[in-house]
Amino acid sequence: MRSYVFTDAPGLESLALVERSIRVPGPHEVLVGVRAVALNYRDILVAQLQQPGSAVQPGDRVVASFMRDWVEGPLTPAKQATSLGAAGVDGMLAEQVVLPEHALVRLPAGMSYEAASTLPCAGVTAWYALFEGAHVAPGDTVLLVGTGGVAIWALQLAKAAGARVLITSRSDEKLARARALGADDTINTTTTPAWDERVRELTGGAGADHVVESGGPGTFDRSIASLRHGGSMSLMGVLSGFADQVSTFAILSKQIRVHVGSRLMLERLLRAVQVARLEPVVDRVFPFEAARAAYDFMAAGAHVGKVVIRVADA
């Protein structure tokens, strides 16, 4: 079977399509034919850094949990080490993969593989940020920083829960797409660099109840300033880098709780998607042979929602 691997070349040049033998599944493992894979910003970081329970039956349509061995309970270092694509753990960008059956969840009838591929990382991350690490309720104000996969999933889920959603971007075009998806207020952070002040204006001076922060150090302090006292913020991305100069005093003074999810969270997300009839936002689908082009498109940051690679037709 064909599989993408990282070679010794620098950055995205390291991505190569190779032929690999199929590993024979062991006890309680399942051989899965992969149909679609969604790219996450983490995949770009992995490439740039060059880091090389649920009984199912043959024929079942399944989706894999992002942290292979995190079925339930609190996250531990051992569970985190089983993240798909982590050092020593194969990822999903291959025609077939072998996974433990406890990592798999059956897909509902009618959900496409492309849509399902957006659930395990971006979808569950957004679900965790809103309903596991925090408790978003109808009427709450949720601020989303950016328009990537996690933010757009959070937009859809927050609106389904009856929340008011504010969202930021440097692009008016992306903000227009966010409004079409239900965003109540949008803020262009290029034309409004003090966007935390705008958030407070839009909330009568109080600040947002919840923030889903995916920018990292470049936006962290303004995200904190956008929160009400006692609000919750989930740090779910590092799009602006890994620098760690953040305002710890602001975190303490506002009593803020700074918070990807288990297989059980994936199951709860799937139920919510079915009940709310949500359709994941897929910006573009690339064929398997064009995976490098998909990585380049993702790295350019022109997308809204998810970038997906179709591995095989259903």
C-alpha positions in Angstrom: 0.0 0.0 0.0 1.0 3.6 -0.5 1.8 5.9 2.4 3.3 9.3 2.9 6.4 9.5 5.1 8.9 12.2 6.1 12.4 11.9 4.7 15.5 13.8 5.8 14.8 16.7 3.5 14.0 20.1 5.1 10.4 21.2 6.0 7.6 20.3 3.6 10.2 19.0 1.1 10.5 16.0 3.4 7.0 14.7 2.5 7.3 11.7 0.2 4.9 9.0 -1.2 6.3 5.5 -0.8 5.2 1.9 -1.0 5.0 0.1 2.4 4.0 -3.4 3.3 0.8 -3.8 5.2 1.2 -4.8 8.8 -0.8 -7.7 9.9 -3.2 -6.7 12.7 -2.6 -8.3 16.1 -5.3 -9.2 18.7 -7.9 -6.5 19.1 -6.4 -4.5 16.3 -8.3 -3.5 13.1 -7.0 -3.0 9.5 -8.7 0.2 8.3 -9.0 1.3 4.7 -8.4 5.1 4.8 -10.8 7.2 2.6 -10.0 10.8 3.7 -7.6 12.7 5.9 -8.0 16.3 7.1 -4.9 18.4 7.6 -4.4 20.3 10.9 -1.9 23.1 11.6 -0.1 20.6 13.8 0.7 18.6 10.6 2.6 21.6 9.3 4.6 21.9 12.5 5.4 18.1 12.5 6.7 18.5 8.9 8.7 21.6 9.7 10.1 20.0 12.8 10.7 16.7 11.0 9.2 14.5 13.7 9.4 11.4 11.9 -13.3 -0.1 23.3 -15.6 0.3 20.7 -16.1 -3.1 19.0 -16.3 -2.8 15.2 -17.1 -5.3 12.5 -15.6 -5.9 9.1 -17.2 -3.4 6.7 -18.0 -0.8 9.3 -17.4 2.8 8.4 -15.3 4.3 11.2 -13.4 7.3 12.3 -10.2 7.2 14.5 -9.7 9.0 17.8 -6.8 11.5 17.6 -5.1 10.2 20.7 -5.2 6.5 20.0 -5.3 5.2 23.6 -7.2 8.0 25.2 -10.6 6.4 25.6 -11.9 8.2 28.7 -10.7 9.8 31.9 -8.0 12.5 32.3 -5.3 13.0 29.8 -1.9 11.5 30.9 1.6 11.7 29.3 1.2 8.0 28.2 -2.1 8.7 26.4 -0.7 11.9 24.8 2.2 9.9 23.5 -0.2 7.9 21.3 -1.3 10.9 19.3 -1.5 9.9 15.6 1.6 11.1 13.8 3.6 11.7 17.0 7.1 10.3 17.3 7.0 6.6 16.8 3.3 6.5 16.0 2.1 6.3 12.4 -0.3 8.9 11.2 -3.3 8.5 8.8 -2.0 9.6 5.5 -1.8 6.2 4.0 -4.1 3.9 2.0 -4.4 1.5 5.0 -3.5 1.8 8.7 -3.7 -0.5 11.7 -5.3 0.8 14.8 -6.5 -0.7 18.1 -10.3 -1.2 18.0 -10.7 1.0 21.1 -9.6 4.0 19.0 -12.4 3.6 16.5 -16.0 5.1 16.5 -18.6 4.1 14.0 -19.8 6.7 11.6 -23.5 7.6 11.2 -25.1 6.7 7.9 -24.9 9.5 5.4 -21.8 11.3 6.7 -19.1 11.5 4.1 -15.6 10.4 4.8 -14.3 13.9 4.0 -16.7 15.4 6.6 -15.8 12.7 9.1 -12.1 13.3 8.7 -12.5 16.8 10.3 -13.9 15.4 13.5 -11.1 13.7 15.5 -8.8 16.7 15.8 -10.4 20.0 14.9 -14.0 18.9 15.8 -13.2 17.3 19.1 -10.8 20.2 20.0 -13.6 22.7 19.5 -16.1 20.4 21.4 -13.6 20.1 24.3 -13.0 23.9 24.4 -16.8 24.7 24.6 -18.4 21.8 26.5 -15.8 19.8 28.3 -13.1 22.3 29.5 -15.8 25.0 29.6 -19.6 25.0 29.8 -21.0 27.2 27.1 -24.7 27.9 27.7 -27.4 29.7 25.6 -26.9 33.4 25.6 -23.2 33.2 26.4 -20.7 35.2 24.3 -18.0 33.2 22.7 -14.9 34.8 21.1 -13.1 32.8 18.4 -9.6 33.9 17.4 -9.1 33.1 13.7 -11.0 31.1 11.1 -9.1 27.8 10.9 -10.5 24.4 11.4 -11.0 24.6 15.2 -12.5 28.1 15.1 -15.0 27.2 12.4 -16.0 24.0 14.2 -16.4 26.1 17.4 -18.5 28.6 15.5 -20.9 25.9 14.3 -21.1 24.2 17.7 -21.5 27.4 19.7 -24.3 28.6 17.5 -26.1 25.3 17.8 -25.9 25.7 21.6 -27.5 29.1 21.4 -24.5 31.2 22.1 -23.5 34.6 20.6 -20.3 34.3 18.6 -17.7 36.9 17.8 -14.8 36.0 15.5 -11.6 37.6 14.4 -9.5 37.4 11.2 -7.1 39.5 9.2 -9.2 38.9 6.1 -12.6 40.6 5.3 -13.3 37.7 2.9 -12.9 35.1 5.6 -15.0 37.2 8.0 -17.8 37.3 5.4 -17.7 33.5 5.2 -17.9 33.4 9.0 -20.9 35.6 9.0 -22.5 33.4 6.4 -22.0 30.5 8.8 -23.7 32.4 11.6 -21.2 34.6 13.3 -22.9 37.5 15.1 -20.1 40.0 15.0 -16.7 40.0 13.2 -13.5 41.9 13.8 -10.8 42.5 11.3 -7.6 42.5 13.4 -5.6 44.4 10.7 -7.9 47.4 10.6 -8.7 47.1 14.3 -5.4 46.1 16.0 -6.8 46.8 19.5 -9.4 44.2 18.9 -9.8 43.3 22.5 -11.2 46.8 23.1 -13.7 46.2 20.3 -14.7 42.9 22.0 -15.4 44.8 25.2 -17.4 47.4 23.3 -19.5 44.7 21.8 -20.1 43.2 25.2 -21.0 46.3 27.1 -17.6 46.5 28.7 -17.9 43.1 30.4 -15.9 41.0 27.9 -16.6 37.6 26.4 -17.7 34.7 28.6 -15.4 32.2 26.7 -12.5 32.5 24.3 -11.2 29.8 22.0 -7.6 30.9 21.4 -5.7 29.4 18.5 -3.2 32.1 17.7 -0.7 31.5 20.5 1.6 34.2 21.9 0.8 36.7 19.2 -2.8 37.0 20.3 -2.8 35.5 23.8 -2.7 38.7 25.8 -5.4 40.4 23.8 -7.5 37.3 24.2 -7.1 37.5 27.9 -8.0 41.2 27.8 -11.2 40.3 25.9 -12.5 38.0 28.6 -14.8 38.9 31.5 -13.6 38.3 35.0 -14.0 34.6 35.8 -14.3 33.7 32.1 -12.8 30.7 30.5 -10.2 30.5 27.8 -9.1 27.4 25.9 -5.7 27.6 24.3 -5.9 25.3 21.3 -3.3 26.5 18.8 0.1 28.1 18.3 -0.3 29.7 14.8 1.9 32.7 15.8 4.7 30.6 17.1 6.0 29.2 20.4 7.3 32.3 22.2 6.1 32.2 25.9 6.0 35.9 26.8 2.4 36.1 28.0 0.7 38.1 30.7 0.5 35.8 33.7 -0.6 38.7 35.9 -3.7 39.1 33.7 -4.5 35.4 34.1 -4.3 35.6 37.8 -6.2 38.9 38.2 -9.1 37.7 36.1 -9.2 34.2 37.6 -9.2 32.7 34.2 -9.2 29.0 33.6 -6.7 28.3 30.7 -7.6 24.8 29.3 -8.0 17.6 22.0 -10.2 15.1 23.5 -10.8 11.4 24.3 -12.7 8.8 22.2 -15.8 9.4 24.4 -15.7 13.1 23.6 -15.6 12.1 19.9 -18.7 10.0 20.4 -20.5 12.9 22.2 -19.5 15.3 19.3 -20.8 12.9 16.7 -24.2 12.7 18.6 -24.3 16.5 18.7 -23.5 16.8 15.0 -26.3 14.4 14.1 -28.9 16.2 16.4 -27.9 19.7 15.2 -27.5 18.5 11.6 -24.2 20.2 11.3 -22.2 20.0 8.1 -18.4 20.3 8.6 -16.8 23.2 6.6 -14.3 21.8 4.2 -12.5 24.5 2.3 -10.8 22.3 -0.3 -10.3 18.6 -1.0 -7.0 17.4 -2.7 -6.4 14.0 -4.2 -4.0 11.6 -2.5 -1.3 12.1 -5.0 -1.4 15.9 -4.4 -0.8 15.7 -0.7 2.2 18.1 -1.0 0.0 20.7 -2.6 -2.5 20.3 0.3 0.3 20.9 2.8 1.4 24.0 0.9 -2.2 25.3 0.7 -2.6 24.7 4.5 0.7 26.4 5.3 -0.3 29.5 3.2 -3.3 30.0 5.6 -5.8 30.9 2.9 -8.4 28.4 4.0 -11.5 28.7 6.1 -12.4 25.5 7.9 -10.6 22.3 7.0 -8.3 21.1 4.2 -8.9 17.5 3.4 -7.0 14.9 1.4 -9.2 12.2 -0.3 -7.2 9.0 0.0 -9.7 6.8 -1.9 -13.2 7.0 -3.2 -15.9 5.5 -1.0 
